[in-house]
């Protein structure tokens, strides 16, 4: 109860010490009225947990949605779990990808956020960005995690590389590359094919057996004289009318 009492009175320094030393969870610890310390901080003081100096997954997620890289870094400095998930199973980097929050993506990638955690629906951050047509988010994810991989290979990453899983299929069905081809997001395709992992995904098929090249050929008109299996065509696709 003491933790909740200090939350009511706004003694945040004492609150931080209690939380740090007593291992109190800010959501599960409640008073006799059933109010958690997180509820009290928000309802009584109008603050997020991070504003009281406490780890704050919700604050991190809101910052990711709003592309507030400074708040992202503040939450992470308070030892908020960079891969914490919301009720939909989305991590901060998944939310940043969905909302095209490119500065937040960079901040989260710098903190070695896992870019391959899927939401409850099976969509990875990369698939979310492609689905929403957020080319900048796709490009930022690819660039950030390509650099992470290069740093690890050079011995500058401080550990194993955190890389994008280009082979991930949403619910065992389609990849980000397949979806980008299907939706006609040529610049996103460019970004995906700029990496070896993306090029390796060219032949990964849907459950129906359709590959990214197949859907490209089906939805797009090929320039004359180029073989249908030439994957480089994916880099210069432009939407064409049928016929």
C-alpha positions in Angstrom: 0.0 0.0 0.0 2.8 2.4 0.7 3.7 2.6 -3.0 0.1 3.8 -3.8 0.1 6.2 -0.9 3.2 8.0 -2.2 1.6 8.1 -5.7 -1.4 10.0 -4.3 0.8 12.6 -2.6 3.1 13.1 -5.5 6.3 12.1 -3.7 7.8 10.8 -6.8 11.4 10.5 -5.5 10.2 8.3 -2.7 8.0 6.4 -5.2 11.0 5.7 -7.4 13.0 4.4 -4.5 10.2 2.1 -3.4 9.6 0.8 -6.9 13.3 0.2 -7.5 14.1 -1.4 -4.1 10.9 -3.2 -3.4 10.2 -4.6 -6.9 6.7 -3.3 -6.9 4.9 -3.5 -10.2 3.2 -0.3 -11.1 0.1 -2.1 -12.5 -0.4 -5.0 -10.2 0.1 -3.2 -6.9 -3.2 -1.7 -5.9 -4.8 0.0 -2.9 -8.0 -1.0 -1.1 -10.0 0.7 -3.8 -8.4 -1.3 -6.5 -6.4 1.5 -8.0 -2.9 0.7 -9.3 -0.1 3.2 -9.0 -0.2 3.7 -12.8 -3.9 4.6 -12.6 -3.3 7.0 -9.7 -0.4 8.7 -11.4 -2.5 9.3 -14.6 -5.8 10.1 -12.9 -4.6 12.2 -10.0 -1.4 13.8 -11.4 -2.0 13.6 -15.2 1.4 12.0 -15.8 2.8 9.0 -17.5 5.0 6.7 -15.5 8.2 8.0 -17.3 7.4 11.5 -16.1 7.7 10.3 -12.6 11.0 8.6 -13.4 9.6 5.0 -13.7 9.8 2.5 -16.6 6.8 3.0 -18.8 5.8 0.7 -21.6 2.7 2.6 -22.4 4.6 5.9 -22.6 7.1 4.2 -24.9 4.3 3.0 -27.2 2.6 6.4 -27.3 5.9 8.1 -28.1 6.5 5.5 -30.9 3.1 6.3 -32.4 3.7 10.0 -32.3 7.3 9.8 -33.6 8.7 11.4 -30.4 12.2 10.1 -30.4 13.2 12.1 -27.3 10.5 10.5 -25.2 11.4 7.1 -26.7 15.0 7.6 -25.5 13.7 8.9 -22.1 11.6 5.8 -21.6 14.5 3.5 -22.6 16.9 5.4 -20.3 14.5 4.4 -17.4 15.0 0.7 -18.3 11.7 0.3 -20.0 11.7 -3.0 -21.9 12.3 -2.0 -25.6 10.3 -5.0 -26.7 7.3 -4.7 -24.4 4.0 -5.4 -26.1 0.6 -3.8 -26.0 -2.8 -5.5 -25.9 -2.6 -6.1 -29.7 0.8 -7.7 -29.3 2.6 -4.8 -30.9 6.0 -3.6 -29.7 7.1 0.0 -30.0 8.9 -0.6 -33.2 5.8 -2.3 -34.6 3.7 0.8 -33.7 6.4 3.1 -35.2 6.3 1.1 -38.4 2.5 1.2 -38.5 2.4 5.0 -38.0 5.4 5.8 -40.2 7.4 7.2 -37.2 10.8 7.1 -38.8 12.7 9.0 -36.1 11.3 6.7 -33.4 12.3 3.7 -35.6 15.9 5.0 -35.6 15.9 5.5 -31.8 14.5 2.0 -31.2 16.9 0.4 -33.6 19.8 2.1 -31.8 18.5 0.5 -28.6 18.5 -2.9 -30.4 14.8 -3.4 -30.5 13.7 -6.7 -32.0 12.3 -5.8 -35.5 10.7 -9.2 -36.0 8.2 -9.4 -33.1 4.8 -9.9 -34.7 1.5 -8.7 -33.4 -1.4 -10.9 -32.4 -2.5 -10.9 -36.1 0.9 -12.3 -37.2 2.1 -9.0 -38.9 5.7 -8.1 -38.4 6.8 -4.4 -38.2 8.0 -4.7 -41.8 4.7 -6.1 -43.0 2.8 -3.4 -41.1 4.8 -0.7 -42.8 4.3 -2.2 -46.3 0.6 -2.8 -45.7 0.1 0.9 -44.8 2.1 2.1 -47.8 4.7 3.7 -45.5 7.7 3.6 -47.8 9.8 5.8 -45.5 9.2 3.4 -42.6 10.3 0.4 -44.8 13.4 2.2 -46.0 14.3 3.3 -42.4 13.8 -0.3 -41.0 15.9 -1.8 -43.8 18.7 0.8 -43.5 18.8 0.8 -39.7 19.1 -3.0 -39.4 21.4 -3.3 -42.4 23.8 -1.0 -40.5 23.3 -3.0 -37.3 24.3 -6.1 -39.2 27.3 -4.4 -40.7 28.4 -3.1 -37.3 28.2 -6.5 -35.8 30.3 -7.9 -38.7 32.9 -5.2 -38.1 33.0 -6.0 -34.4 31.5 -2.6 -33.5 28.0 -3.8 -32.6 28.8 -5.1 -29.1 27.1 -8.5 -29.8 25.1 -10.5 -32.2 23.4 -8.5 -35.0 19.8 -7.8 -34.8 18.5 -8.2 -38.4 15.2 -8.0 -40.3 13.7 -11.4 -41.0 12.7 -10.9 -44.7 11.5 -14.5 -44.9 8.7 -14.0 -42.3 5.3 -14.9 -43.7 2.3 -13.4 -42.0 0.5 -16.4 -40.5 2.5 -18.6 -42.7 1.2 -16.9 -45.9 2.8 -13.9 -47.5 6.1 -12.0 -47.0 6.6 -8.2 -46.9 8.1 -8.5 -50.5 5.1 -10.3 -51.8 2.8 -7.8 -50.2 4.8 -4.9 -51.7 4.6 -6.4 -55.1 0.9 -7.1 -54.8 0.1 -3.5 -53.7 2.4 -1.9 -56.2 4.7 -0.2 -53.7 7.7 0.0 -56.0 10.0 2.1 -53.7 9.3 -0.3 -50.9 10.3 -3.2 -53.2 13.5 -1.3 -54.1 14.3 -1.0 -50.4 13.6 -4.7 -49.7 15.7 -5.8 -52.6 18.7 -3.7 -51.5 19.6 -6.4 -49.1 20.6 -10.0 -49.7 17.9 -11.2 -47.4 15.3 -9.4 -49.4 16.6 -10.9 -52.7 16.5 -14.3 -51.1 12.8 -13.7 -50.4 12.0 -13.5 -54.1 11.0 -17.1 -54.4 9.2 -17.4 -51.0 5.6 -18.2 -52.0 2.2 -17.8 -50.5 0.2 -20.8 -49.4 -1.4 -20.8 -52.8 2.1 -21.3 -54.4 2.2 -17.7 -55.8 5.6 -16.0 -55.6 6.4 -12.3 -55.6 7.5 -12.7 -59.2 4.2 -14.3 -60.1 2.1 -11.6 -58.5 4.3 -9.0 -60.2 3.7 -10.6 -63.5 0.0 -10.9 -62.8 -0.6 -7.3 -61.7 2.0 -5.5 -63.7 2.9 -5.3 -67.4 6.4 -6.3 -68.1 8.7 -4.2 -70.3 9.2 -5.9 -73.7 12.1 -8.2 -74.2 12.8 -8.9 -70.5 12.6 -12.4 -69.0 9.8 -12.8 -66.5 12.2 -14.4 -64.1 14.5 -11.3 -64.1 14.2 -10.2 -60.5 15.7 -6.8 -61.3 12.4 -5.8 -62.9 11.0 -5.6 -59.4 13.1 -2.6 -58.7 11.5 -0.5 -61.5 7.9 -1.6 -61.3 5.3 1.1 -62.0 1.5 0.4 -61.8 0.1 -0.3 -65.3 -3.5 -0.7 -66.4 -4.5 -4.2 -67.4 -4.8 -4.9 -71.1 
